[in-house]
């Protein structure tokens, strides 16, 4: 892990030297100043707002460079930064146990658009995707590792370096560092347990395999031939030109030796291109398209969400908490929107009009995917499907499809799915909601007991009125790491937490009944595995999806 970290740092340094020259800092400063001078000249020539736009662009570029070099990732106060990163990591492990359910229905939309942009088959290769996910046969995954692309999971082991450092620390520092290392491991463990890690890796590898297969299948055609071919060939030729590959480059690429890891499976790998620089350019171009097919956080997203704040400051930690779970939707919107506008501009259309027209189709299909994800999540929670004749359902589906499902709950009630006010989650982020819950369980209950004592209640009555046991169980229900993994959450909640609530809460049965009535009143849903039951009482009532339960 230490070696991988060093290699990554060296690669970044080399990239800066290649692009910005022997003094990257001075060259970057010159480029910033040149952009602002050009804007001032445009403003003087009558272009209104040129200076302000340039200032905004330069500020974003500075933030991107800071996140790239790591200067904006260096903590000011290491203890505060460690607490903040651990809190966010644990919150992620507590809240994203069903992320794969949300991703599976919407993933084909991003994949289809990425394939359409590059001239690949819009349907993809489901056989190869299934083979990559097959736990009993790792041959396809082994071939993927030989393709020359590195999956991000390979860097997860860098966390182990923290454990190595613990040996040289004091006892107190060792305990603190160990807790931080444990917290950072939890999200990766939850993602692996629910299948999200394997699903994400399989999608990336499948797309890259398809791309390398397309390179092989078109190796007998020149760029001129591709431009005269069918729609997919034309799209592929357009993609090559947009990424800076000319006829000579394409000739060198298709002259690379064929890689055949299995009978009939023929590919052209970027690593086999004779010109190493050209091969790296091709690999980079494929990786860029993979990031559209499987959206991943970009430097632009980090710059917009985090700005130039640094960890270990109050502002930096607060902003990082607020930014949690927002990067996917912002990244996907930016990358797809930019691609659509650039393609429209190439055809002579106004960029905004082209982007809006393409976005309408994307939003439609993502909303359908979000609707499926919501219903899958409800079934995994022991509930009947939500009625789809409710306009609030489709508003929530649109938010879910865009990766903002927790905000989509705002359209149903004042509480988000984690039990907190939806506006509170939007304003302060999931960590803020968790801190509020922790205060409610501890300080809030202490205040409530004190109020009861002042009103003349004895201690036992005041404690019972505060409902500490119920609050403690609710806290465990929301914030047990791994407790919301989609195939465990309902059984864990019903068999463990509901029975625990019966022990610590004298009004447990009444609370279960109120919860069932509230679900019926607010959403028109029933529960096939109801709160308080140790087993499902019936099969899911699928008719409620059409409004049959209302």
C-alpha positions in Angstrom: 0.0 0.0 0.0 2.9 2.4 0.7 4.4 1.5 -2.7 1.1 2.2 -4.4 0.8 5.5 -2.7 4.3 6.4 -3.8 3.6 5.4 -7.4 0.4 7.4 -7.5 2.2 10.5 -6.2 5.0 10.0 -8.7 2.5 9.6 -11.5 0.9 12.9 -10.6 4.2 14.7 -10.4 5.3 13.3 -13.8 2.0 14.3 -15.4 2.5 17.9 -14.1 6.0 18.0 -15.6 4.7 16.7 -18.9 1.9 19.1 -19.3 3.1 22.2 -17.4 6.9 22.0 -17.9 9.8 21.9 -15.5 8.3 24.5 -13.1 4.6 23.5 -12.9 3.8 26.1 -10.2 5.1 29.0 -12.2 3.5 27.8 -15.4 0.1 27.4 -13.6 0.4 30.9 -12.2 1.2 32.3 -15.7 -1.8 30.5 -17.2 -4.1 31.9 -14.5 -2.9 35.4 -15.1 -3.1 35.0 -18.9 -6.8 33.9 -18.7 -7.7 36.9 -16.5 -5.8 39.3 -18.9 -7.7 37.9 -21.9 -11.0 38.3 -20.0 -10.1 41.9 -19.2 -9.4 42.6 -22.9 -12.8 41.0 -23.8 -14.6 43.1 -21.2 -12.9 46.2 -22.7 -14.1 45.1 -26.2 -17.7 45.1 -25.0 -18.2 41.5 -23.8 -20.2 42.0 -20.6 -19.4 39.7 -17.6 -16.2 38.3 -19.2 -14.1 39.3 -16.2 -16.5 37.7 -13.7 -16.8 34.5 -15.7 -13.0 34.2 -15.9 -12.7 34.8 -12.2 -15.1 32.0 -11.5 -13.4 29.6 -14.0 -10.0 30.4 -12.5 -11.3 29.8 -9.0 -12.7 26.4 -10.0 -9.4 25.5 -11.8 -7.4 26.5 -8.7 -9.5 24.3 -6.6 -9.2 21.4 -9.0 -5.4 21.8 -9.1 -5.4 21.9 -5.3 -7.3 18.7 -5.0 -5.1 17.1 -7.7 -1.8 17.9 -6.1 -3.2 17.2 -2.6 -2.6 20.6 -1.1 -6.3 20.9 -0.3 -6.3 17.4 1.2 -3.6 18.2 3.8 -5.3 18.7 7.1 -4.9 21.9 9.2 -5.8 20.1 12.4 -5.1 16.4 12.1 -7.2 15.4 15.1 -10.3 17.3 13.8 -9.7 16.0 10.3 -9.4 12.4 11.7 -12.7 12.8 13.6 -14.4 14.2 10.6 -13.3 11.6 8.1 -14.0 8.8 10.6 -17.5 10.2 11.2 -18.2 10.4 7.5 -16.9 6.9 6.9 -19.0 5.4 9.7 -22.1 7.3 8.5 -21.5 5.9 5.0 -21.3 2.4 6.4 -24.5 3.0 8.4 -26.6 4.5 5.6 -25.5 2.9 2.2 -26.2 -0.8 2.9 -28.7 -0.8 0.1 -26.8 1.3 -2.5 -26.6 -1.6 -4.9 -30.5 -1.7 -5.1 -30.5 1.9 -6.2 -27.7 1.4 -8.7 -28.8 -1.7 -10.6 -32.0 -0.2 -12.2 -30.3 3.1 -13.2 -26.9 1.7 -14.3 -28.1 0.7 -17.8 -29.1 4.3 -18.6 -25.6 5.6 -18.1 -24.1 2.6 -19.9 -26.5 3.0 -22.9 -25.6 6.7 -23.3 -21.9 6.1 -23.0 -22.1 3.4 -25.7 -24.2 5.6 -28.0 -21.6 8.4 -27.7 -18.8 6.1 -28.7 -20.4 3.8 -31.3 -20.7 0.7 -29.2 -23.8 -1.5 -29.0 -26.4 0.3 -26.8 -27.4 -3.0 -25.2 -23.9 -4.0 -24.1 -22.7 -7.5 -23.5 -24.8 -9.0 -20.7 -23.0 -12.4 -21.1 -19.6 -10.8 -20.3 -21.1 -8.8 -17.4 -22.6 -12.0 -15.9 -19.3 -13.8 -16.3 -17.4 -11.0 -14.5 -19.9 -11.3 -11.6 -19.7 -15.1 -11.5 -18.1 -16.0 -8.1 -17.5 -19.6 -9.1 -15.3 -18.7 -12.1 -12.7 -16.0 -11.9 -11.2 -16.5 -15.4 -12.9 -13.5 -16.9 -11.8 -11.3 -14.0 -8.3 -12.6 -14.4 -8.4 -11.6 -18.1 -9.7 -8.2 -17.1 -6.6 -7.7 -14.9 -4.4 -8.4 -17.9 -6.1 -5.8 -20.0 -3.9 -3.0 -18.7 -6.5 -1.1 -16.7 -6.4 -0.8 -12.9 -9.6 -1.0 -10.9 -9.9 1.5 -8.1 -10.3 -1.3 -5.5 -6.6 -2.0 -5.8 -5.9 1.2 -3.9 -8.2 0.3 -1.0 -5.3 -1.5 0.6 -3.6 1.8 1.2 -5.6 1.9 4.5 -3.4 -0.9 5.8 -0.5 1.6 6.0 -2.4 3.2 8.9 -2.2 -0.1 10.8 1.6 -0.3 10.3 2.0 3.2 11.7 0.2 2.2 14.9 3.2 0.3 16.1 5.3 3.5 16.7 2.6 5.4 18.5 1.8 5.9 22.1 -1.1 3.9 23.7 -3.6 6.8 23.4 -2.5 7.6 19.9 -2.6 4.0 19.0 -6.2 3.7 20.2 -7.3 6.8 18.3 -5.5 5.7 15.2 -6.9 2.2 15.4 -10.4 3.6 15.7 -9.9 5.8 12.7 -8.5 2.9 10.6 -11.5 0.8 11.6 -13.9 3.5 10.6 -12.2 3.9 7.2 -12.5 0.2 6.6 -16.2 0.0 7.3 -17.6 1.6 4.1 -15.5 -0.7 1.9 -16.6 -3.7 3.9 -20.3 -2.8 3.7 -20.0 -2.2 -0.1 -18.4 -5.6 -0.6 -20.9 -7.3 1.6 -23.9 -6.0 -0.3 -22.4 -6.7 -3.7 -21.8 -3.1 -4.8 -18.0 -3.5 -5.1 -18.3 -6.5 -7.4 -21.1 -4.9 -9.4 -19.2 -1.6 -9.9 -16.0 -3.4 -10.9 -17.9 -5.7 -13.3 -19.5 -2.8 -15.1 -16.2 -1.0 -15.6 -14.5 -4.1 -16.8 -17.3 -5.1 -19.1 -17.4 -1.6 -20.7 -13.6 -1.7 -21.3 -13.8 -5.1 -22.7 -16.5 -3.9 -25.2 -14.4 -1.0 -26.1 -11.3 -3.1 -26.8 -13.5 -5.5 -28.8 -14.8 -2.6 -30.9 -11.2 -1.6 -31.6 -10.5 -5.1 -32.9 -13.7 -5.4 -34.9 -13.0 -2.1 -36.7 -9.2 -2.7 -37.2 -9.8 -3.3 -40.9 -11.4 0.1 -41.5 -9.7 3.4 -42.0 -11.2 6.6 -40.4 -12.6 7.5 -43.9 -14.3 4.1 -44.1 -15.8 4.5 -40.6 -17.2 7.9 -41.6 -19.0 6.2 -44.5 -20.3 3.3 -42.4 -23.4 2.8 -40.3 -24.5 5.0 -37.4 -22.3 3.1 -34.9 -19.2 3.4 -37.2 -19.9 7.1 -37.7 -20.2 7.6 -33.9 -16.9 5.7 -33.4 -15.1 7.9 -36.0 -16.5 11.0 -34.4 -15.3 9.8 -31.0 -11.8 9.2 -32.3 -11.7 12.7 -33.8 -13.0 14.3 -30.7 -10.3 12.6 -28.6 -7.6 13.9 -31.0 -6.8 10.7 -33.0 -6.1 11.2 -36.7 -5.8 8.7 -39.5 -2.1 8.0 -38.7 -2.9 7.4 -35.1 -5.7 5.1 -35.9 -3.5 3.2 -38.3 -0.9 2.7 -35.6 -3.6 1.6 -33.1 -5.1 -1.0 -35.4 -1.6 -2.3 -36.3 -1.3 -3.5 -32.6 -1.2 -7.3 -32.1 -4.5 -9.0 -31.4 -5.0 -10.2 -27.8 -7.1 -13.4 -27.6 -7.5 -14.5 -23.9 -10.1 -17.1 -24.9 -11.1 -18.7 -28.2 -13.1 -16.2 -30.3 -12.6 -13.4 -27.8 -10.4 -10.9 -29.7 -9.3 -7.5 -28.5 -6.9 -4.7 -29.1 -5.2 -3.5 -25.8 -3.8 0.0 -25.5 -0.8 -1.6 -23.8 0.0 -3.4 -27.1 0.2 -0.3 -29.2 3.8 0.1 -30.4 3.9 3.9 -29.7 3.8 4.0 -25.9 2.5 7.6 -25.8 -0.2 6.8 -28.2 -1.2 3.7 -26.2 -1.4 5.8 -23.0 -3.6 8.4 -24.9 -5.9 5.6 -26.0 -6.1 4.1 -22.5 -6.9 7.6 -21.1 -9.6 8.1 -23.7 -11.2 4.7 -22.9 -11.0 5.5 -19.2 -12.8 8.8 -19.7 -15.7 7.1 -21.4 -15.8 4.5 -18.7 -16.4 7.4 -16.2 -19.5 8.3 -18.2 -20.7 4.7 -18.3 -20.0 4.3 -14.5 -20.0 7.8 -13.1 -17.2 8.5 -10.6 -16.2 11.6 -8.7 -14.1 14.0 -10.7 -11.8 16.9 -9.8 -14.5 19.3 -11.1 -17.0 17.7 -8.7 -14.7 18.0 -5.7 -13.9 21.6 -6.6 -17.6 22.5 -6.8 -18.6 20.7 -3.7 -15.6 21.4 -1.4 -14.2 24.5 -3.0 -10.8 25.4 -1.5 -11.7 24.4 2.0 -9.3 22.0 3.8 -9.9 19.2 6.2 -9.1 19.9 9.8 -11.0 23.2 9.8 -14.6 23.8 11.0 -15.6 25.1 7.5 -13.8 22.2 5.7 -15.4 19.5 7.9 -18.8 21.1 7.7 -18.7 21.3 3.9 -17.5 17.8 3.6 -20.4 16.6 5.7 -22.8 18.6 3.6 -21.3 17.2 0.4 -21.8 13.6 1.3 -23.9 11.5 -1.2 -24.1 14.5 -3.6 -21.1 13.8 -5.7 -22.7 11.1 -7.9 -25.6 13.2 -9.0 -23.4 16.3 -9.7 -20.8 14.2 -11.5 -23.3 12.5 -13.7 -25.2 15.7 -14.5 -21.9 17.5 -15.4 -20.4 14.8 -17.5 -23.5 13.9 -19.5 -24.6 17.5 -19.8 -21.1 18.6 -21.1 -21.0 15.7 -23.6 -24.5 16.5 -24.9 -23.8 20.2 -25.3 -20.5 19.6 -27.0 -22.1 17.2 -29.5 -24.9 19.6 -30.1 -22.4 22.4 -30.7 -20.5 20.3 -33.2 -23.8 19.9 -35.2 -24.4 23.7 -35.2 -26.9 23.7 -32.4 -27.0 26.0 -29.4 -25.2 24.2 -26.6 -28.0 24.9 -24.0 -30.7 23.7 -26.4 -28.8 20.5 -27.2 -28.1 19.8 -23.6 -31.7 20.4 -22.5 -33.1 18.2 -25.3 -30.7 15.3 -24.4 -31.4 15.8 -20.7 -35.1 15.2 -21.2 -34.5 11.7 -22.4 -32.0 10.9 -19.7 -34.3 12.2 -17.0 -37.2 10.1 -18.4 -35.2 6.9 -18.3 -33.5 7.7 -14.9 -37.0 8.4 -13.4 -38.1 4.9 -14.6 -35.0 3.4 -13.1 -35.6 5.4 -9.9 -39.1 4.1 -9.6 -37.9 0.5 -9.9 -35.2 1.2 -7.3 -37.8 2.6 -4.8 -40.0 -0.4 -5.2 -37.1 -2.8 -4.8 -36.0 -1.0 -1.6 -39.5 -1.1 -0.2 -39.8 -4.9 -0.8 -36.3 -5.3 0.9 -37.7 -3.4 3.9 -40.7 -5.8 4.3 -43.2 -3.4 2.8 -45.6 -3.6 0.0 -44.8 -1.5 -3.1 -45.6 2.2 -3.0 -48.7 3.3 -5.0 -47.5 4.8 -8.2 -50.6 6.9 -8.8 -49.3 9.4 -6.3 -47.4 12.3 -7.9 -45.1 12.4 -4.9 -43.9 8.9 -6.0 -42.7 10.2 -9.3 -41.0 13.2 -7.8 -39.2 10.9 -5.4 -38.4 8.5 -8.4 -36.8 11.4 -10.3 -34.6 12.2 -7.3 -33.8 8.6 -6.7 -32.7 8.1 -10.3 -30.4 11.1 -10.0 -28.7 9.7 -6.9 -30.5 11.9 -4.4 -33.0 9.4 -3.0 -32.8 10.7 0.6 -33.9 14.1 -0.6 -36.7 12.5 -2.6 -38.3 11.4 0.6 -39.0 15.1 1.2 -41.9 14.7 -1.2 -43.6 12.2 1.1 -43.2 13.5 4.6 -41.2 15.8 6.8 -39.0 12.9 7.8 -36.3 11.4 5.6 -35.6 7.7 5.5 -33.1 8.0 8.3 -35.7 9.5 10.5 -34.4 13.1 10.4 -36.0 16.1 8.9 -35.4 16.1 5.1 -34.5 19.8 5.2 -32.1 19.1 8.0 -30.4 16.4 6.0 -30.2 18.7 3.0 -28.7 21.6 5.0 -26.2 19.8 7.3 -25.6 16.4 5.6 -26.0 12.9 7.1 -23.3 13.5 9.7 -25.3 16.5 11.0 -28.4 14.3 11.2 -26.4 11.7 13.2 -25.0 14.3 15.6 -28.6 15.5 16.1 -29.8 12.0 16.9 -26.9 11.4 19.2 -27.8 14.6 21.1 -31.4 13.6 21.2 -30.5 10.3 22.8 -28.2 11.7 25.4 -28.5 15.4 26.1 -32.1 15.7 24.8 -33.3 12.9 27.1 -31.4 14.4 30.0 -33.2 17.7 29.5 -36.6 16.0 29.2 -35.9 14.1 32.5 -34.9 17.4 34.2 -38.1 19.0 32.9 -40.2 16.2 34.3 -38.5 16.5 37.7 -39.2 20.2 37.8 -42.9 19.5 37.1 -43.1 17.3 40.2 -42.6 13.8 38.7 -40.4 11.4 40.6 -37.3 10.1 38.9 -38.8 6.8 37.6 -41.8 8.6 36.0 -39.5 11.2 34.4 -37.2 8.5 33.0 -40.2 6.5 31.7 -41.6 9.7 30.1 -38.4 10.3 28.3 -38.7 6.9 26.5 -34.9 6.4 26.6 -35.2 2.7 25.7 -37.2 3.4 22.5 -34.8 6.2 21.5 -31.8 3.9 22.0 -33.4 1.2 19.8 -34.3 3.7 17.1 -30.7 5.0 17.2 -29.4 1.4 16.8 -31.9 0.9 13.9 -30.6 3.9 12.0 -26.9 3.7 12.8 -25.7 0.1 13.2 -22.9 -0.3 10.6 -24.0 -2.9 8.2 -27.4 -3.1 9.8 -29.1 -1.7 6.7 -27.5 -4.1 4.2 -30.4 -4.9 1.9 -30.6 -8.7 2.5 -30.2 -8.3 6.3 -32.0 -5.1 7.3 -35.5 -6.4 7.7 -34.6 -9.6 9.6 -32.2 -7.6 11.8 -34.8 -5.0 12.5 -37.7 -7.4 13.2 -35.9 -10.3 15.0 -33.3 -8.3 17.0 -34.3 -4.7 17.4 -38.1 -5.1 17.6 -37.7 -7.7 20.3 -35.1 -5.5 22.1 -37.6 -2.7 22.0 -40.2 -4.9 23.7 -37.8 -5.3 26.6 -36.9 -1.7 27.1 -40.1 0.1 26.0 -43.4 -0.7 27.8 -45.3 0.9 25.0 -43.6 -1.0 22.2 -46.7 -2.6 20.8 -48.5 0.7 20.7 -45.5 2.2 18.9 -45.5 -0.6 16.3 -49.2 -0.1 15.7 -48.8 3.7 15.3 -46.0 3.2 12.8 -48.1 0.8 10.7 -51.0 3.2 10.7 -48.7 6.1 9.8 -47.3 4.2 6.8 -50.8 3.4 5.6 -52.0 7.0 6.0 -48.9 8.7 4.5 -48.1 6.3 1.6 -51.0 3.9 1.2 -48.7 1.0 2.0 -49.0 -2.1 4.1 -46.3 -4.4 5.4 -46.0 -8.1 4.6 -43.4 -8.4 7.4 -44.9 -5.9 9.8 -43.1 -4.2 12.7 -43.1 -6.4 15.8 -43.6 -9.6 13.9 -41.0 -12.4 14.0 -41.8 -13.6 10.5 -43.6 -12.4 7.4 -47.4 -12.8 7.6 -48.1 -12.9 3.9 -46.6 -12.3 0.4 -46.1 -8.8 -0.8 -49.3 -7.1 -2.1 -48.0 -6.1 -5.5 -51.3 -4.5 -6.5 -50.6 -1.5 -4.3 -48.1 -0.4 -6.9 -51.1 0.5 -9.1 -52.9 2.2 -6.2 -54.7 -1.0 -5.2 -53.9 -0.5 -1.5 -55.4 2.9 -1.1 
